[in-house]
Amino acid sequence: MGEGGVETSRGILDRVKATPFALLVIALAFVYLGIGLLGVSFALGVPLTGGFGLILLTFTILFLLAAAGTLLGRRWGLIVGLVMTIVFVLFFSFAVPEAFSNPAYPAGWFVVSALPVSVLAIILSIHSLIRWKAGVAQTRHLASPYSASGLLTFAVIGFVIAAILVVTAAGPLIAGLVSNGGQGANVRIVPGAMSATEPFSPGNLSVPAGTTVRWYNGDQVQHTVTSDTGVFASPSLTPGAWFSFTFTQKGTFPYHCAPHPNMTGIILVV
């Protein structure tokens, strides 16, 4: 690396060192939330080219831009990141109960860690904006890690590390128990169903009239068994849950998963 490159690197490093503690924590929180969303897309098998995947990619880009602006000491970076974090918490709140109740949830590691990180970023961002004119660097509990902000930050980091360790350790065990269960099911929702070629196995099931068909959710995500024509509809099936329906009339009964309509199956009653 030439002298210009070395000087540039030193300049960037000096700028980071001079950044008030709160702004550095906020920027790192934005980076974690943004990069973590890419991890969620891979964990759930969601392509980034459209639909929900495109939303995740947009969140990631905006979080990284907000992090850069915050590190550069730009108020717009802080404002954009704060708004995105609040929207993020509201938009992804649906996944919080499932992640905390089911350690095998594919993106559970991120949900249980992103929530406290988001709360920390929101608290520090609001306080930094309030003190912006007076100067964040001149506000001790925002400028120094040896303060209430530092104590809160290290408490959140400790919680996040513990939560990730618990989810990482318990997840594979629970996933294995769920995927290996369901003996006696006529149709199984397979692990990784959202991206599977045949999410309901078998995808086409033929039974005589009067048969009670039993579905078993062997995935780590909640699903439903919902008739395309309203003949039957299960509640939301948690991992390891069952649903049964008795077919008394002959015919073809296509069905799908309500939250994930790409998951489809057919029951043929003869």
C-alpha positions in Angstrom: 0.0 0.0 0.0 1.3 3.4 -0.9 1.8 6.4 1.4 -1.6 7.8 0.2 -3.3 4.6 1.1 -1.7 4.4 4.5 -2.6 8.0 5.3 -6.2 7.4 4.2 -6.4 4.3 6.4 -5.0 6.3 9.3 -7.4 9.1 8.7 -10.4 6.7 8.7 -9.1 5.0 11.9 -8.5 8.4 13.6 -12.0 9.5 12.7 -13.5 6.3 14.1 -11.5 6.8 17.3 -12.8 10.3 17.6 -16.4 9.2 17.2 -18.4 9.6 20.4 -19.1 6.2 22.0 -22.9 6.4 21.6 -22.6 7.2 17.8 -20.1 4.3 17.4 -22.5 1.9 19.1 -25.5 3.1 17.1 -23.6 2.7 13.8 -22.5 -0.8 14.8 -26.1 -1.6 15.7 -27.3 -0.4 12.3 -24.6 -2.6 10.6 -25.7 -5.6 12.6 -29.3 -5.2 11.8 -28.6 -4.7 8.1 -26.2 -7.6 7.7 -28.4 -9.8 9.9 -31.3 -9.4 7.5 -29.2 -10.9 4.8 -28.5 -13.8 7.1 -32.3 -14.1 7.6 -32.9 -14.3 3.9 -30.4 -17.2 3.6 -31.7 -19.0 6.7 -35.3 -18.9 5.4 -34.3 -19.5 1.8 -35.8 -16.2 0.6 -34.4 -14.9 -2.7 -33.5 -11.2 -2.7 -34.9 -10.7 -6.2 -38.5 -9.9 -5.3 -41.3 -9.8 -2.8 -40.2 -10.3 0.8 -36.6 -10.7 -0.2 -36.5 -7.4 -1.9 -37.9 -5.8 1.3 -35.0 -7.4 3.3 -32.4 -6.1 0.8 -33.9 -2.6 0.9 -33.7 -2.6 4.7 -30.1 -3.8 4.5 -29.0 -1.0 2.2 -30.7 1.7 4.2 -29.3 0.4 7.5 -25.7 0.4 6.0 -26.2 3.9 4.6 -27.4 5.1 8.0 -24.4 3.5 9.7 -22.0 5.3 7.3 -23.8 8.6 7.9 -23.7 8.2 11.7 -20.0 7.3 11.7 -19.3 10.5 9.6 -21.2 12.5 12.2 -24.1 13.3 9.9 -27.5 13.9 11.6 -29.3 12.5 8.6 -27.6 9.1 9.2 -28.9 9.1 12.7 -32.4 10.1 11.7 -32.6 7.6 8.8 -31.3 4.8 11.1 -33.7 5.6 13.9 -36.7 5.6 11.5 -35.6 2.4 9.9 -35.1 0.7 13.3 -38.6 1.7 14.5 -40.1 0.4 11.2 -38.0 -2.7 11.5 -39.3 -3.5 15.0 -42.9 -2.9 13.9 -42.5 -4.8 10.6 -40.8 -7.9 12.0 -42.7 -8.0 15.4 -44.7 -11.0 14.0 -41.6 -13.2 14.3 -40.7 -12.3 17.9 -43.2 -14.7 19.7 -42.2 -17.6 17.5 -38.5 -17.0 17.9 -38.7 -16.8 21.7 -41.0 -19.8 22.0 -39.2 -22.0 19.4 -35.3 -21.9 19.5 -35.3 -24.0 16.3 -36.8 -21.1 14.3 -34.4 -20.6 11.4 -33.9 -16.9 12.0 -34.4 -17.2 15.8 -30.8 -16.2 16.6 -31.3 -12.9 14.8 -34.7 -12.1 16.2 -33.7 -12.7 19.9 -30.6 -10.6 19.3 -32.0 -7.9 17.0 -34.8 -6.9 19.4 -32.5 -5.7 22.3 -30.0 -4.3 19.8 -32.9 -2.3 18.2 -34.0 -1.0 21.6 -30.5 0.1 22.4 -30.1 1.9 19.1 -33.5 3.7 19.5 -32.6 4.9 23.0 -29.2 6.1 22.1 -30.3 7.6 18.8 -33.1 9.6 20.5 -30.9 10.9 23.2 -28.1 11.8 20.7 -30.6 13.8 18.6 -31.8 15.6 21.7 -28.2 16.5 22.6 -27.1 17.2 19.0 -26.9 21.0 19.2 -25.2 20.9 22.5 -22.8 18.4 21.1 -22.8 14.6 21.5 -19.0 14.6 22.1 -19.5 17.1 24.9 -22.1 15.0 26.7 -20.2 12.6 28.9 -22.7 9.7 29.1 -22.9 9.7 25.2 -19.2 10.3 24.6 -17.6 7.8 27.0 -18.1 4.1 27.5 -17.5 4.7 31.2 -21.0 5.9 31.8 -24.7 4.9 31.9 -24.7 4.4 28.1 -21.7 2.1 28.4 -23.3 0.1 31.1 -26.5 -0.3 29.1 -24.5 -1.2 26.0 -22.4 -3.9 27.8 -25.6 -5.3 29.4 -27.3 -5.6 26.0 -24.2 -7.2 24.5 -24.1 -9.8 27.3 -27.8 -10.6 26.8 -27.3 -10.9 23.1 -24.3 -13.2 23.4 -26.2 -15.4 25.9 -29.3 -15.5 23.7 -27.4 -16.5 20.6 -25.5 -19.3 22.5 -28.8 -20.7 23.8 -30.5 -20.6 20.4 -27.5 -22.0 18.7 -27.2 -24.9 21.2 -30.9 -25.7 21.5 -31.9 -25.1 17.9 -30.4 -28.2 16.2 -31.7 -30.6 18.9 -35.3 -29.3 18.7 -35.2 -29.2 14.9 -34.1 -32.9 14.9 -36.8 -33.9 17.3 -39.5 -32.1 15.3 -38.4 -33.4 11.9 -38.1 -37.0 13.1 -41.5 -37.0 14.7 -45.0 -37.3 13.1 -45.2 -41.1 12.7 -48.6 -42.0 11.3 -49.1 -38.7 9.4 -50.6 -38.9 5.9 -48.9 -35.7 4.8 -45.8 -34.1 6.3 -44.7 -30.5 6.1 -41.0 -31.0 5.4 -38.1 -29.2 7.0 -37.3 -26.0 5.0 -40.7 -26.2 3.4 -40.8 -22.6 2.2 -38.0 -23.3 -0.3 -38.6 -27.1 -0.8 -39.7 -28.5 -4.2 -42.3 -30.5 -2.4 -43.2 -28.7 0.8 -46.1 -31.1 1.6 -45.0 -34.7 1.3 -46.6 -36.3 -0.6 -47.6 -33.3 -2.6 -50.5 -35.3 -4.2 -52.3 -37.7 -2.0 -55.1 -40.0 -3.2 -57.5 -41.4 -0.6 -61.0 -43.1 -0.6 -64.0 -41.1 0.6 -64.4 -41.2 4.4 -60.7 -41.0 5.1 -59.3 -38.7 7.8 -56.2 -37.1 6.5 -53.6 -36.1 9.1 -51.0 -33.4 8.5 -47.9 -33.0 10.6 -45.6 -29.9 10.7 -42.1 -31.2 10.6 -40.7 -27.8 9.8 -39.2 -25.2 12.2 -41.6 -22.5 11.0 -45.3 -22.1 11.6 -47.6 -23.1 8.7 -51.2 -23.7 7.9 -53.2 -26.2 5.8 -55.7 -24.1 4.0 -58.1 -25.3 1.3 -58.1 -23.2 -1.9 -61.9 -23.4 -2.0 -62.6 -22.9 1.8 -63.5 -26.6 2.5 -61.0 -26.8 5.4 -58.6 -24.6 7.2 -56.2 -25.4 10.0 -55.1 -22.9 12.7 -51.4 -21.9 12.6 -49.5 -25.1 13.1 -46.4 -24.7 15.3 -43.5 -27.1 14.8 -44.6 -30.6 15.8 -48.3 -29.7 15.5 -51.0 -31.8 13.8 -54.2 -31.1 11.8 -56.8 -33.6 10.7 -59.8 -33.4 8.3 -62.2 -36.1 7.2 -63.1 -36.1 3.5 -66.6 -37.3 3.0 -67.1 -36.3 -0.6 -65.2 -37.3 -3.7 -63.3 -34.7 -5.6 -60.0 -32.8 -6.0 -59.1 -30.6 -3.1 -56.1 -28.3 -3.7 -54.7 -26.5 -0.6 -51.9 -24.2 0.4 -50.1 -22.6 3.4 -51.7 -19.2 4.1 -48.5 -17.4 5.2 -46.5 -19.0 2.4 -48.8 -19.5 -0.7 -46.0 -21.0 -2.7 -46.5 -24.1 -0.6 -49.2 -26.1 -2.3 -50.6 -29.7 -2.2 -53.6 -31.7 -3.5 -55.9 -34.3 -1.9 -57.6 -36.5 -4.4 -60.7 -38.2 -2.9 -61.9 -41.2 -5.0 
